[in-house]
Amino acid sequence: MKKHRKAEVKRRTKETEVFLKMDLDGSGKHSIQTGIPFFDHMLSLFSYHSRVDLSIRAKGDIGVDAHHTVEDVGICLGDGLKKALGEAKGIERYGMAMVPMDETLASVALDLSMRPCLVYHMKLKRSKIGTFDLELVEEFLKAFCNHGRITLHINLLYGKNSHHMVEAVFKGLGRALREAVSLDEGATEVPSTKGIL
């Protein structure tokens, strides 16, 4: 019987309340409600392309700014990933995706290294999509990396449409994570010569 690597995370602050459930061995089923429609759309794409089942309920002070909610969802997603991976025995560890989205091409590479590092090379053409502040994409990824303890390299090779650019990155993040968390058949050890990640 297939083992399901699952996690639940709750985070409550004076600014936000987030509840997250994830299953790394799912099929990409998702139910996302953060009160920020564009962000919900991106997280849904991430879940679908990673095949990680993901449920997120978030309430935050979005009347002031979406920053706290976006960052705290990133924190919870990282915490959930780390919890679901456990000792990370037998995982592939590395993942990479090159994703085209019409005129845009984005490269995403990650290492579940337990050493948080974000390299973010992405110059967007606009500052907002609707009411969503696009500088929050980097804040979300930074929180995800720091709490999931991931090395993540995002490189936007080219593009014109900011929606396409962000969408290609979230799809790429999903596909790269799907590869990294997949189990290497026959491998039973942590994928590091150190014996620990």
C-alpha positions as CSV (number, residue, x, y, z in Angstrom):
1,M,0.0,0.0,0.0
2,K,1.3,3.4,-1.0
3,K,2.4,5.6,2.0
4,H,1.0,9.1,2.0
5,R,3.3,11.8,3.4
6,K,0.9,14.3,4.9
7,A,1.1,17.4,7.1
8,E,-1.2,19.8,8.8
9,V,-0.1,23.3,9.8
10,K,-1.9,26.0,11.8
11,R,-0.6,29.5,12.2
12,R,-2.3,32.3,14.1
13,T,-0.9,35.8,14.6
14,K,-2.5,39.2,15.3
15,E,-2.5,39.7,11.5
16,T,-3.4,36.4,10.0
17,E,-4.9,32.9,10.6
18,V,-3.8,30.1,8.3
19,F,-4.8,26.5,8.2
20,L,-3.0,24.2,5.7
21,K,-3.3,20.5,4.9
22,M,-1.1,18.8,2.3
23,D,-0.4,15.3,0.9
24,L,2.8,14.9,-1.1
25,D,1.5,11.7,-2.6
26,G,-1.8,13.1,-3.8
27,S,-3.1,13.8,-7.3
28,G,-3.1,17.6,-7.3
29,K,-6.6,18.1,-5.7
30,H,-6.8,21.6,-4.2
31,S,-9.1,23.9,-2.3
32,I,-7.5,27.3,-1.8
33,Q,-9.2,30.3,-0.1
34,T,-6.9,33.1,1.0
35,G,-9.2,36.1,0.1
36,I,-6.7,37.0,-2.6
37,P,-8.0,35.7,-6.0
38,F,-4.8,36.0,-8.1
39,F,-2.8,34.3,-5.3
40,D,-5.5,31.5,-5.1
41,H,-5.1,31.0,-8.8
42,M,-1.3,30.7,-8.6
43,L,-1.5,28.2,-5.6
44,S,-4.0,26.1,-7.5
45,L,-1.6,25.9,-10.4
46,F,1.2,24.9,-8.1
47,S,-0.9,22.2,-6.5
48,Y,-2.1,20.8,-9.8
49,H,1.4,20.6,-11.4
50,S,3.1,19.3,-8.2
51,R,0.4,16.7,-7.7
52,V,0.4,17.7,-4.1
53,D,-3.1,17.7,-2.6
54,L,-3.4,21.1,-1.0
55,S,-6.1,22.7,1.2
56,I,-5.5,26.2,2.4
57,R,-7.8,28.5,4.4
58,A,-6.4,31.9,5.3
59,K,-7.8,35.0,6.8
60,G,-5.7,38.1,7.1
61,D,-5.7,41.9,7.2
62,I,-6.0,42.2,3.4
63,G,-7.9,45.4,3.8
64,V,-4.6,46.9,4.9
65,D,-2.3,44.9,2.6
66,A,-2.0,41.3,1.2
67,H,1.6,41.1,2.4
68,H,1.0,39.4,5.8
69,T,-1.3,36.8,4.3
70,V,0.9,35.9,1.3
71,E,4.0,35.7,3.5
72,D,2.3,33.5,6.2
73,V,0.9,31.1,3.6
74,G,4.5,30.8,2.3
75,I,5.6,30.1,5.9
76,C,2.9,27.4,6.4
77,L,3.6,25.8,3.0
78,G,7.3,25.5,3.9
79,D,6.6,24.2,7.3
80,G,4.1,21.6,5.9
81,L,6.6,20.4,3.3
82,K,9.3,19.9,5.9
83,K,6.9,18.1,8.2
84,A,5.5,15.9,5.4
85,L,9.0,14.9,4.2
86,G,10.1,13.8,7.6
87,E,13.6,12.3,7.3
88,A,13.4,12.5,3.5
89,K,14.7,9.0,3.0
90,G,14.5,7.8,-0.6
91,I,13.5,11.1,-2.2
92,E,15.0,12.3,-5.4
93,R,15.9,15.6,-3.6
94,Y,16.5,17.7,-6.8
95,G,13.9,19.0,-9.2
96,M,14.0,21.2,-12.3
97,A,11.5,22.5,-14.7
98,M,11.6,24.7,-17.8
99,V,8.1,26.0,-18.4
100,P,6.9,28.0,-21.5
101,M,3.8,30.1,-21.2
102,D,3.1,31.6,-24.6
103,E,5.9,34.2,-25.1
104,T,7.4,33.5,-21.7
105,L,10.0,31.0,-20.6
106,A,10.8,30.4,-17.0
107,S,13.4,28.1,-15.4
108,V,12.9,26.7,-11.8
109,A,15.5,24.5,-10.1
110,L,15.3,23.4,-6.5
111,D,17.2,21.3,-3.9
112,L,15.5,20.0,-0.8
113,S,18.8,20.6,0.9
114,M,17.7,21.9,4.4
115,R,19.8,25.0,3.5
116,P,17.4,27.8,2.7
117,C,18.5,30.0,-0.3
118,L,16.4,31.9,-2.8
119,V,18.0,33.2,-6.1
120,Y,15.3,35.3,-7.8
121,H,16.0,36.7,-11.2
122,M,12.6,38.0,-12.4
123,K,11.9,41.4,-13.8
124,L,8.2,41.9,-14.2
125,K,6.7,44.4,-16.6
126,R,4.0,45.6,-14.2
127,S,3.8,46.3,-10.4
128,K,0.3,44.8,-10.0
129,I,-2.1,42.4,-11.5
130,G,-5.5,43.6,-10.5
131,T,-5.0,44.5,-6.9
132,F,-2.2,42.0,-6.3
133,D,1.2,43.5,-5.7
134,L,3.6,41.5,-7.7
135,E,6.6,42.1,-5.4
136,L,4.8,39.7,-3.1
137,V,5.7,36.8,-5.3
138,E,9.3,37.1,-4.1
139,E,8.1,37.4,-0.5
140,F,6.1,34.2,-0.8
141,L,9.0,32.3,-2.3
142,K,11.4,33.6,0.4
143,A,9.0,32.5,3.2
144,F,8.5,29.1,1.5
145,C,12.3,28.6,1.1
146,N,13.2,29.7,4.6
147,H,10.6,27.5,6.3
148,G,10.9,24.5,4.0
149,R,14.6,24.9,4.1
150,I,14.9,24.7,0.3
151,T,17.5,26.0,-2.2
152,L,15.4,27.5,-5.0
153,H,16.6,29.2,-8.2
154,I,14.1,31.2,-10.2
155,N,15.2,32.5,-13.6
156,L,12.8,34.2,-16.0
157,L,14.6,33.9,-19.3
158,Y,12.2,36.2,-21.2
159,G,8.6,37.3,-21.5
160,K,6.3,40.2,-22.0
161,N,3.1,39.5,-20.1
162,S,3.5,39.7,-16.3
163,H,0.6,37.3,-15.8
164,H,2.3,34.7,-18.0
165,M,5.6,35.3,-16.2
166,V,4.2,34.6,-12.7
167,E,2.1,31.7,-13.9
168,A,5.1,30.0,-15.6
169,V,7.0,30.3,-12.3
170,F,4.3,28.8,-10.2
171,K,3.8,26.0,-12.7
172,G,7.5,25.4,-12.8
173,L,7.7,25.4,-9.0
174,G,5.1,22.7,-8.9
175,R,6.7,20.5,-11.5
176,A,10.2,20.9,-9.9
177,L,8.8,20.0,-6.5
178,R,7.0,17.0,-7.9
179,E,10.3,15.7,-9.2
180,A,12.2,16.5,-6.0
181,V,9.8,14.8,-3.6
182,S,9.2,11.7,-5.7
183,L,10.6,8.5,-4.3
184,D,13.6,6.9,-6.0
185,E,12.6,3.3,-6.4
186,G,14.9,1.1,-4.4
187,A,16.6,3.9,-2.5
188,T,16.1,3.8,1.3
189,E,18.7,6.3,2.5
190,V,18.8,10.1,2.8
191,P,20.1,11.4,-0.6
192,S,23.3,12.9,0.8
193,T,26.8,11.6,1.3
194,K,26.6,13.2,4.8
195,G,23.9,10.8,5.8
196,I,21.6,13.7,6.7
197,L,20.1,16.6,4.8
